[in-house]
Amino acid sequence: MINFYSAWFCPYAQRAWLTLEHHKIPYEYVESLTVEEDQKDGDHGYQKNPRLLELNPKGLVPTLEFPPQYDFQNTHIQEEKLRKVGNSLVISESIDCIEFLNTMVMSSQTANGGLCDLIPDPSLSSIALDFNQSICSTFYKILMKPTREEQKEAFDSFLLGIAKFLQDVKQDGFYKSTHPTIVDFTVIPWIVRLPLLQYYRPMFDMHNVFTNETSQKLDAYIQRIKNLDAVQKTLWDSEEALFAVYRRYAEGTATSQVGQAVRSGKNAHDV
């Protein structure tokens, strides 16, 4: 069985989690990060699972650990992205995890006459990387930039990314498809975390900027993704607890690798 090293609050980990649940791949969930109250303590402000650090010295989630009996012969992924640690095989970058799990299932289903529905289109992988920058990385700038002007600049860029994404969301469907795609699973964790921006940056209201049509399309998409079984199984138990975890970003005190990158003028996707 796959060991899935995760953190309940982490949107990057949720990408892999969504994919595991979507494909109903058996896995063992391992909660691996505990946020330190004093962000100067621990490893980048966390207590980290020791096994996670053995498998991934950066201590980042998601990290997937596969037992040696797994057959990856038909799973197309660059060799350097799948590492051997002891008797285990490990993959850790979140979008790589989506691609890897998807092609793994696709190979199995094709062999059995089935069809993988997460749309393994290589062009979508490139689009997913673009939205990872324009939507996901920009999200942290809205929370962490020190001045209101910089936060507003990030918010405007974020809205452009969301609007561009929505342009290709099908009516009653997903990104260019009637089924979820790798692009949806890349972006969904940040879409469902929009309440964080509403809570910590209430002065920025996307519904005051978007047209009625775009606002309605976004609201309908949010409702649609929240109805997905995979999304429901990967959400947090308490919104209050989620707000508490993200307070360190909104206050500029986060010492996570993402927090340090944004505070130093880099991007979250540079980590």
C-alpha positions as CSV (number, residue, x, y, z in Angstrom):
1,M,0.0,0.0,0.0
2,I,1.1,3.6,-0.7
3,N,2.1,5.7,2.4
4,F,0.8,9.2,1.9
5,Y,2.7,11.8,4.0
6,S,0.5,14.8,4.2
7,A,-0.8,17.7,6.3
8,W,-4.5,18.3,6.6
9,F,-4.1,22.1,6.0
10,C,-1.7,22.0,3.1
11,P,-3.2,22.7,-0.4
12,Y,-0.2,21.1,-2.1
13,A,-0.7,17.9,-0.3
14,Q,-4.4,18.1,-1.1
15,R,-3.6,17.8,-4.8
16,A,-2.2,14.3,-4.3
17,W,-4.9,13.5,-1.8
18,L,-7.6,14.4,-4.3
19,T,-6.0,12.2,-6.9
20,L,-5.7,9.2,-4.6
21,E,-9.4,9.6,-3.7
22,H,-10.6,10.3,-7.2
23,H,-9.0,7.1,-8.5
24,K,-9.8,5.1,-5.3
25,I,-6.2,4.1,-4.9
26,P,-5.5,2.4,-1.6
27,Y,-3.2,4.4,0.7
28,E,-2.2,4.9,4.3
29,Y,-2.6,8.5,5.4
30,V,0.3,9.8,7.6
31,E,-0.2,13.2,9.2
32,S,3.3,14.6,9.0
33,L,3.4,18.3,9.9
34,T,2.5,19.9,13.2
35,V,2.6,23.7,13.3
36,E,4.7,25.2,16.0
37,E,3.1,28.0,18.0
38,D,6.4,29.8,18.0
39,Q,7.4,29.9,14.3
40,K,11.1,30.2,15.3
41,D,10.9,26.6,16.7
42,G,11.1,23.3,14.9
43,D,12.0,22.7,11.3
44,H,10.8,25.8,9.4
45,G,8.1,26.2,12.1
46,Y,6.9,22.6,12.1
47,Q,7.4,19.4,13.9
48,K,8.0,16.9,11.1
49,N,7.4,13.2,10.9
50,P,10.9,11.5,11.1
51,R,10.1,9.0,8.3
52,L,9.0,11.9,6.1
53,L,12.5,13.5,6.6
54,E,14.2,10.2,5.7
55,L,12.2,10.0,2.5
56,N,12.3,13.7,1.6
57,P,15.0,15.7,3.4
58,K,13.2,19.0,2.7
59,G,10.3,17.6,4.7
60,L,7.7,18.8,2.2
61,V,4.3,17.3,1.6
62,P,2.9,15.6,-0.3
63,T,5.4,12.7,-0.3
64,L,4.3,9.3,-1.6
65,E,6.2,6.2,-0.6
66,F,5.6,3.1,-2.7
67,P,6.6,-0.4,-1.7
68,P,9.2,-2.1,-3.9
69,Q,6.6,-4.5,-5.5
70,Y,4.9,-1.7,-7.4
71,D,5.3,-2.0,-11.2
72,F,6.0,1.3,-12.8
73,Q,7.0,0.0,-16.2
74,N,4.2,1.7,-18.1
75,T,4.1,4.9,-16.0
76,H,5.8,7.7,-17.9
77,I,7.7,10.0,-15.6
78,Q,11.2,11.4,-15.6
79,E,13.5,9.1,-13.7
80,E,14.8,11.8,-11.4
81,K,11.3,12.5,-10.1
82,L,11.0,8.9,-8.8
83,R,13.7,8.3,-6.2
84,K,14.7,5.2,-4.4
85,V,15.2,5.4,-0.7
86,G,16.1,2.1,0.8
87,N,13.6,-0.4,-0.5
88,S,11.0,2.3,-1.2
89,L,10.3,4.4,-4.2
90,V,9.4,8.0,-3.5
91,I,7.8,10.9,-5.4
92,S,7.1,14.3,-3.8
93,E,6.3,17.3,-6.0
94,S,2.5,17.8,-5.9
95,I,1.8,18.2,-9.7
96,D,4.2,15.3,-10.3
97,C,2.2,13.2,-7.9
98,I,-1.0,14.0,-9.8
99,E,0.6,13.0,-13.1
100,F,2.2,9.9,-11.7
101,L,-0.9,8.6,-10.0
102,N,-2.9,9.4,-13.1
103,T,-0.7,7.6,-15.5
104,M,-0.3,4.7,-13.1
105,V,-4.1,4.2,-13.1
106,M,-4.3,4.9,-16.8
107,S,-1.9,2.1,-17.6
108,S,-3.8,-0.3,-15.4
109,Q,-7.2,0.7,-16.8
110,T,-6.1,0.6,-20.4
111,A,-4.7,-2.9,-19.9
112,N,-8.1,-3.9,-18.6
113,G,-10.1,-2.2,-21.3
114,G,-11.0,0.8,-19.2
115,L,-10.4,4.5,-19.6
116,C,-8.8,6.9,-17.1
117,D,-11.0,10.0,-16.7
118,L,-8.5,12.5,-15.3
119,I,-7.6,13.5,-18.9
120,P,-3.9,12.6,-19.4
121,D,-3.4,15.3,-22.0
122,P,0.2,16.6,-22.0
123,S,-0.9,20.1,-22.9
124,L,-3.0,20.2,-19.8
125,S,0.1,19.5,-17.7
126,S,1.7,22.6,-19.1
127,I,-1.5,24.7,-18.4
128,A,-1.5,23.3,-14.8
129,L,2.0,24.7,-14.3
130,D,0.9,28.1,-15.6
131,F,-2.0,28.3,-13.2
132,N,0.2,27.0,-10.4
133,Q,2.1,30.3,-10.8
134,S,-0.7,32.7,-11.6
135,I,-3.3,31.5,-9.0
136,C,-1.6,29.3,-6.4
137,S,1.6,31.2,-5.8
138,T,-0.1,34.5,-6.0
139,F,-2.5,33.5,-3.2
140,Y,0.4,33.7,-0.7
141,K,1.4,37.1,-1.9
142,I,-2.0,38.5,-1.1
143,L,-1.6,37.2,2.5
144,M,2.1,38.0,3.0
145,K,3.1,41.1,1.1
146,P,3.8,43.8,3.8
147,T,2.0,46.8,2.2
148,R,-1.6,47.2,1.1
149,E,-0.4,48.3,-2.4
150,E,1.6,45.1,-2.9
151,Q,-1.3,43.0,-1.6
152,K,-3.6,44.7,-4.0
153,E,-1.2,44.2,-6.9
154,A,-1.1,40.5,-6.0
155,F,-4.9,40.3,-5.7
156,D,-5.3,41.8,-9.2
157,S,-3.0,39.2,-10.7
158,F,-4.8,36.5,-8.8
159,L,-8.2,37.7,-10.3
160,L,-6.7,37.6,-13.8
161,G,-5.6,34.0,-13.2
162,I,-9.0,32.9,-11.8
163,A,-10.8,34.7,-14.7
164,K,-8.6,33.0,-17.3
165,F,-9.2,29.6,-15.6
166,L,-13.0,30.1,-15.6
167,Q,-13.0,31.0,-19.3
168,D,-12.3,27.3,-20.1
169,V,-14.5,25.7,-17.5
170,K,-17.4,24.0,-19.2
171,Q,-21.0,24.8,-18.2
172,D,-21.9,22.3,-15.5
173,G,-18.4,20.8,-15.9
174,F,-14.7,21.3,-15.4
175,Y,-11.6,22.6,-17.1
176,K,-12.2,21.9,-20.9
177,S,-14.0,18.7,-19.9
178,T,-17.0,17.1,-18.4
179,H,-14.7,15.3,-16.0
180,P,-12.1,16.8,-13.6
181,T,-8.6,17.3,-15.2
182,I,-5.1,17.8,-13.8
183,V,-5.8,21.5,-14.2
184,D,-8.8,21.3,-11.9
185,F,-6.9,19.3,-9.3
186,T,-4.0,21.8,-9.4
187,V,-6.3,24.7,-8.7
188,I,-9.1,23.3,-6.5
189,P,-7.2,23.4,-3.2
190,W,-6.8,27.2,-3.5
191,I,-10.4,27.7,-4.8
192,V,-11.7,26.0,-1.7
193,R,-9.4,28.2,0.5
194,L,-10.9,31.4,-0.8
195,P,-12.6,32.0,2.6
196,L,-9.1,32.6,3.9
197,L,-8.7,35.7,1.7
198,Q,-12.2,36.8,2.6
199,Y,-11.3,36.5,6.3
200,Y,-7.8,38.0,6.4
201,R,-8.1,40.4,3.4
202,P,-11.8,41.5,3.5
203,M,-10.9,44.8,1.7
204,F,-10.4,42.7,-1.5
205,D,-13.7,41.4,-2.8
206,M,-13.5,39.6,-6.1
207,H,-17.3,39.8,-6.6
208,N,-16.9,43.6,-6.7
209,V,-14.5,43.2,-9.6
210,F,-15.8,40.3,-11.6
211,T,-18.8,40.7,-13.9
212,N,-22.0,39.1,-12.7
213,E,-21.5,36.3,-15.2
214,T,-18.0,35.5,-14.0
215,S,-19.1,35.7,-10.3
216,Q,-21.9,33.3,-11.0
217,K,-19.7,30.9,-12.9
218,L,-17.2,30.9,-10.1
219,D,-19.9,30.3,-7.5
220,A,-21.4,27.5,-9.5
221,Y,-17.9,25.9,-10.0
222,I,-17.2,26.1,-6.3
223,Q,-20.5,24.3,-5.5
224,R,-19.8,21.7,-8.2
225,I,-16.3,20.8,-6.9
226,K,-17.5,20.7,-3.3
227,N,-20.0,18.0,-4.4
228,L,-17.2,15.8,-5.6
229,D,-16.6,12.9,-3.3
230,A,-12.8,13.3,-3.5
231,V,-13.1,17.0,-2.4
232,Q,-15.4,16.2,0.5
233,K,-13.0,13.5,1.8
234,T,-10.0,15.9,1.7
235,L,-11.5,19.0,3.4
236,W,-10.7,20.1,6.9
237,D,-12.9,19.4,9.9
238,S,-13.0,22.9,11.2
239,E,-12.8,26.2,9.2
240,E,-11.8,27.9,12.5
241,A,-8.8,25.6,12.7
242,L,-7.8,26.4,9.1
243,F,-8.0,30.1,9.8
244,A,-5.7,29.6,12.8
245,V,-3.1,27.7,10.8
246,Y,-3.0,30.5,8.2
247,R,-2.8,33.4,10.6
248,R,1.1,33.1,10.5
249,Y,0.9,33.9,6.8
250,A,-1.5,36.8,7.2
251,E,0.7,38.2,10.0
252,G,3.9,37.7,8.0
253,T,5.5,35.4,10.6
254,A,5.4,32.1,8.8
255,T,8.8,30.4,8.6
256,S,7.7,27.6,6.3
257,Q,9.7,27.3,3.2
258,V,6.8,28.9,1.2
259,G,6.6,31.7,3.8
260,Q,10.3,32.4,3.7
261,A,10.3,32.4,-0.1
262,V,7.5,34.9,-0.4
263,R,8.9,37.2,2.3
264,S,12.2,37.3,0.5
265,G,10.6,38.3,-2.8
266,K,10.5,34.9,-4.4
267,N,7.5,32.8,-5.4
268,A,5.9,29.9,-3.6
269,H,6.5,27.7,-6.7
270,D,10.3,28.4,-6.4
271,V,10.4,26.2,-3.2
